[in-house]
Structure formats: C-alpha cells, structure tokens
Amino acid sequence: MRSNPFTSNIYENIWLRHYGKGRNAHKFKFLEGVKFIKGKWPDQYVNIGENITSGMFYQINQSVTDYKGKCFVVYDVPQYLDSEKTIKSSDIKILKIRQYKGLYVDLVKYNTIDDVILKCYNSSKSRYNFRRAIKQLHENHDITKKMFFGNIEEEEYNSLIHDFERILESRFDAINTHNTVLPMWNFYKEVLFPLINKKLVALFVIYDAGIPIALSFSFAYGDKLVVALRTFDINYSRVGLGNIEIYYLIEWCIENKIEILDFSKGESDYKDRWCDTDYFYEHHIIYDSTSLKAKATARAMATYFNFKQYLRDKNINLMITKWKYKMKQLT
C-alpha cells in the first residue's frame, strides 16, 4: 500500500493534540491503512483526521473479525484511490456516500509543459496571451521560484508560513468571504514543517525580489501530489499570477516524474482550465451487518452525509460561508 501523509505518525499525533479531545487512537487489524478514534455514537469509530484530509484509502483483511459489532467511518476517499476489493464476507458491508467533486491533472498524458498548455489554452491567441503574461512578469519583476521538498530550515519555514498567512488573509478580505483554513492555522503551522522534512509535503514558492508572492502546500503520495493550500498576492492579479503559479508547479511535477497533480475538493475556474480528470470524494461507512446496532448506526450516518451533500448541491453551504464572514466582520 502506498504511503499516505494523513496516516503518518506526525500527522496523526499533531491532529490528536489539536482536535482529539483526549481520545486515544485505535487500530483494527481487519482494516489496514487507517487508525480511528471513538465517534459520538456507541461502537462507532471515525478515522483520525476526520474531514481535515485530502484523501484516505485502506484495504480490508477479511480473515480478521475485530469489526464485529462496530461501525467505522472513513472520510474523503477519492474514487480513484479506492483500494477496497470485492468483499467475500457477507458480514462486512460498505456504504459509499458521494461528497465533494475533485479534479486532477493526469500528467502521464503529457511529455512537456508545452503539451499541457496546448490542452489548457485551446486557441493560439489564448496561448500567446498566457506566454506573454509570463514574459512580462519576468521583465517587470525580479522573479525566482523554489520548491521545498525534503529539507527546510525552521527559521525559513516560520518566515514563509507567516507570509502565507498574511497573503491569505488579505486575499480573502479583498473578496469579502470567509476562509476555512485560517481558523485551523495553528494546526497547519505545526504539522506542515515536519512533513516537509519527511517528503510528505511540498512547499512551492514564487518570489519577487526575494519576497514571497505565491505559495502552495501539497501533500505527497509517492508519485502523486495533492494541492491542499495555496495563495497569491492580489497585487499581481492583473498578470494572472494564480495561473502562472500552477504552470510552474506542473512544470516541476513533470520534471520530477509526478504522475498526478490533484487540486482536491471543490470546483473553480482555474481547476476547470488546468485539470483533465474529475472524480468524487466519498465517505465510506464500513459496518458489521450482523449487528443491529452497527447497521442502525451506519444507516443513520448515511442519511446524515446524504443530507449534507444535498445542502451542498443546493449551494446552501455557500450562503452559510458568506454569513459566517459577515458575522466575523461584526465582531
């Protein structure tokens, strides 16, 4: 089974310290690749990290029976990483609940960054304008870029994480909306540093005269990167810095044999432009079908998740996000 940054000891221990509420980690032999904490209902367990991940996967060992009488929830399993094989045991059942849409770039299809540009910009004029924007950015600014992947000094990390927070705050203030990352900033600040040095997170930075103007954090699964956090200085919006940052990130991925660059949950114009494959995240509810209590818990959880997705499909979640921002401005 491939490595998963969200099931590393570093991520799990820091997440438990911030969000575990004193609960202990539980490991079950029948389900490989995921650890759990006790849920809110009796004999219910949820994966460590809950929904603060960008992709979980697991394998079921059908020769072990420590699932008996229990119900398990694994959040955010990308369809293309679903490693669950056919369940021979009639006792183990899995409910798969569709959640957020995700998009990625299948880099195996492309030999060079120019091949990606041909796909993303479908007219000669749009390709010319994009390349012209890159040229003008370099002509008018002192642009450099750097990827931190496997080695970063703590002092430099602290400086960059401060810049990321500052740029992110100013960007979301400018568009008058609530940001879900900043309330969890202390957690991210603590967890990302050791994961960079373990090659489980990649930090890409674009500088202008040595000052960061665009940054992105991506979680690494071997030959796959998942972009989880990204921001850029809004003063560079007119030159299309957001798209230029993605261009350079894809270029780095091709040069370093990354096969998939995943832009994770949610839809946006820039994802539609750069991505060529879409999929859905699913919540997997795994339960002992011989237990009436486990079966009832599983069905109740499925109803809950389906209702939440219904609200998303109706864009009610966007209205709530805007309301949260307005309330924040009043406090």
Solvent accessible surface area in square Angstrom, and as a share of the most:
residue,aa,sasa,rsa
1,M,116,0.52
2,R,110,0.40
3,S,65,0.42
4,N,12,0.06
5,P,0,0.00
6,F,3,0.01
7,T,31,0.18
8,S,23,0.15
9,N,104,0.54
10,I,40,0.20
11,Y,1,0.00
12,E,6,0.03
13,N,84,0.43
14,I,13,0.07
15,W,1,0.00
16,L,33,0.17
17,R,153,0.56
18,H,68,0.30
19,Y,63,0.24
20,G,1,0.01
21,K,177,0.75
22,G,78,0.75
23,R,72,0.26
24,N,111,0.57
25,A,47,0.36
26,H,63,0.28
27,K,151,0.64
28,F,19,0.08
29,K,150,0.63
30,F,0,0.00
31,L,1,0.01
32,E,76,0.34
33,G,32,0.31
34,V,4,0.02
35,K,57,0.24
36,F,0,0.00
37,I,0,0.00
38,K,71,0.30
39,G,17,0.16
40,K,190,0.81
41,W,100,0.35
42,P,92,0.58
43,D,45,0.23
44,Q,6,0.03
45,Y,18,0.07
46,V,8,0.05
47,N,0,0.00
48,I,3,0.02
49,G,0,0.00
50,E,48,0.21
51,N,82,0.42
52,I,28,0.14
53,T,8,0.05
54,S,9,0.06
55,G,0,0.00
56,M,1,0.01
57,F,8,0.03
58,Y,1,0.00
59,Q,64,0.28
60,I,26,0.13
61,N,49,0.25
62,Q,59,0.26
63,S,99,0.64
64,V,35,0.20
65,T,79,0.46
66,D,45,0.23
67,Y,8,0.03
68,K,89,0.38
69,G,24,0.23
70,K,46,0.19
71,C,1,0.00
72,F,0,0.00
73,V,0,0.00
74,V,0,0.00
75,Y,33,0.12
76,D,1,0.00
77,V,0,0.00
78,P,0,0.00
79,Q,77,0.34
80,Y,64,0.24
81,L,15,0.08
82,D,41,0.21
83,S,26,0.17
84,E,33,0.15
85,K,139,0.59
86,T,114,0.66
87,I,40,0.20
88,K,182,0.77
89,S,32,0.21
90,S,82,0.53
91,D,36,0.19
92,I,3,0.01
93,K,86,0.36
94,I,36,0.18
95,L,55,0.27
96,K,84,0.36
97,I,13,0.07
98,R,99,0.36
99,Q,0,0.00
100,Y,72,0.27
101,K,54,0.23
102,G,0,0.00
103,L,12,0.06
104,Y,23,0.09
105,V,1,0.00
106,D,33,0.17
107,L,8,0.04
108,V,102,0.59
109,K,123,0.52
110,Y,27,0.10
111,N,131,0.67
112,T,67,0.39
113,I,21,0.11
114,D,70,0.36
115,D,48,0.25
116,V,0,0.00
117,I,1,0.01
118,L,101,0.50
119,K,82,0.35
120,C,12,0.07
121,Y,14,0.05
122,N,136,0.70
123,S,49,0.31
124,S,82,0.53
125,K,152,0.64
126,S,33,0.21
127,R,47,0.17
128,Y,137,0.52
129,N,73,0.37
130,F,14,0.06
131,R,105,0.38
132,R,115,0.42
133,A,22,0.17
134,I,22,0.11
135,K,127,0.54
136,Q,64,0.28
137,L,0,0.00
138,H,73,0.33
139,E,114,0.51
140,N,107,0.55
141,H,64,0.29
142,D,91,0.47
143,I,18,0.09
144,T,75,0.44
145,K,88,0.37
146,K,99,0.42
147,M,32,0.14
148,F,6,0.02
149,F,53,0.22
150,G,25,0.24
151,N,109,0.56
152,I,8,0.04
153,E,116,0.52
154,E,102,0.46
155,E,148,0.66
156,E,69,0.31
157,Y,3,0.01
158,N,66,0.34
159,S,62,0.40
160,L,6,0.03
161,I,2,0.01
162,H,114,0.51
163,D,19,0.10
164,F,1,0.00
165,E,50,0.22
166,R,102,0.37
167,I,2,0.01
168,L,6,0.03
169,E,76,0.34
170,S,51,0.33
171,R,55,0.20
172,F,42,0.18
173,D,75,0.39
174,A,58,0.45
175,I,103,0.52
176,N,103,0.53
177,T,28,0.16
178,H,36,0.16
179,N,17,0.09
180,T,89,0.52
181,V,24,0.14
182,L,32,0.16
183,P,96,0.60
184,M,44,0.20
185,W,14,0.05
186,N,114,0.59
187,F,1,0.01
188,Y,22,0.08
189,K,87,0.37
190,E,63,0.28
191,V,0,0.00
192,L,0,0.00
193,F,48,0.20
194,P,35,0.22
195,L,0,0.00
196,I,0,0.00
197,N,54,0.27
198,K,130,0.55
199,K,114,0.48
200,L,31,0.16
201,V,0,0.00
202,A,1,0.01
203,L,0,0.00
204,F,6,0.03
205,V,0,0.00
206,I,0,0.00
207,Y,27,0.10
208,D,18,0.09
209,A,68,0.52
210,G,55,0.53
211,I,106,0.54
212,P,12,0.07
213,I,4,0.02
214,A,0,0.00
215,L,0,0.00
216,S,1,0.01
217,F,0,0.00
218,S,2,0.01
219,F,3,0.01
220,A,3,0.02
221,Y,1,0.00
222,G,58,0.56
223,D,58,0.30
224,K,2,0.01
225,L,0,0.00
226,V,0,0.00
227,V,8,0.05
228,A,37,0.28
229,L,8,0.04
230,R,32,0.12
231,T,3,0.02
232,F,26,0.11
233,D,25,0.13
234,I,62,0.31
235,N,127,0.65
236,Y,32,0.12
237,S,56,0.36
238,R,242,0.88
239,V,43,0.25
240,G,27,0.26
241,L,0,0.00
242,G,10,0.10
243,N,43,0.22
244,I,1,0.00
245,E,2,0.01
246,I,0,0.00
247,Y,31,0.12
248,Y,16,0.06
249,L,1,0.01
250,I,0,0.00
251,E,42,0.19
252,W,46,0.16
253,C,0,0.00
254,I,32,0.16
255,E,117,0.53
256,N,67,0.34
257,K,161,0.68
258,I,15,0.08
259,E,80,0.36
260,I,32,0.16
261,L,0,0.00
262,D,0,0.00
263,F,5,0.02
264,S,11,0.07
265,K,51,0.22
266,G,27,0.26
267,E,111,0.50
268,S,40,0.26
269,D,127,0.66
270,Y,58,0.22
271,K,14,0.06
272,D,83,0.43
273,R,89,0.33
274,W,1,0.00
275,C,8,0.05
276,D,42,0.22
277,T,38,0.22
278,D,83,0.43
279,Y,13,0.05
280,F,63,0.26
281,Y,0,0.00
282,E,21,0.09
283,H,7,0.03
284,H,0,0.00
285,I,0,0.00
286,I,1,0.00
287,Y,19,0.07
288,D,2,0.01
289,S,21,0.13
290,T,88,0.51
291,S,20,0.13
292,L,149,0.74
293,K,105,0.45
294,A,3,0.02
295,K,53,0.22
296,A,61,0.47
297,T,11,0.06
298,A,0,0.00
299,R,149,0.54
300,A,40,0.31
301,M,15,0.07
302,A,12,0.10
303,T,92,0.54
304,Y,111,0.42
305,F,4,0.02
306,N,80,0.41
307,F,117,0.49
308,K,68,0.29
309,Q,17,0.08
310,Y,113,0.43
311,L,44,0.22
312,R,36,0.13
313,D,79,0.41
314,K,116,0.49
315,N,84,0.43
316,I,53,0.27
317,N,52,0.27
318,L,96,0.48
319,M,122,0.54
320,I,82,0.41
321,T,38,0.22
322,K,120,0.51
323,W,145,0.51
324,K,95,0.40
325,Y,15,0.06
326,K,129,0.55
327,M,72,0.32
328,K,109,0.46
329,Q,103,0.46
330,L,139,0.69
331,T,147,0.86
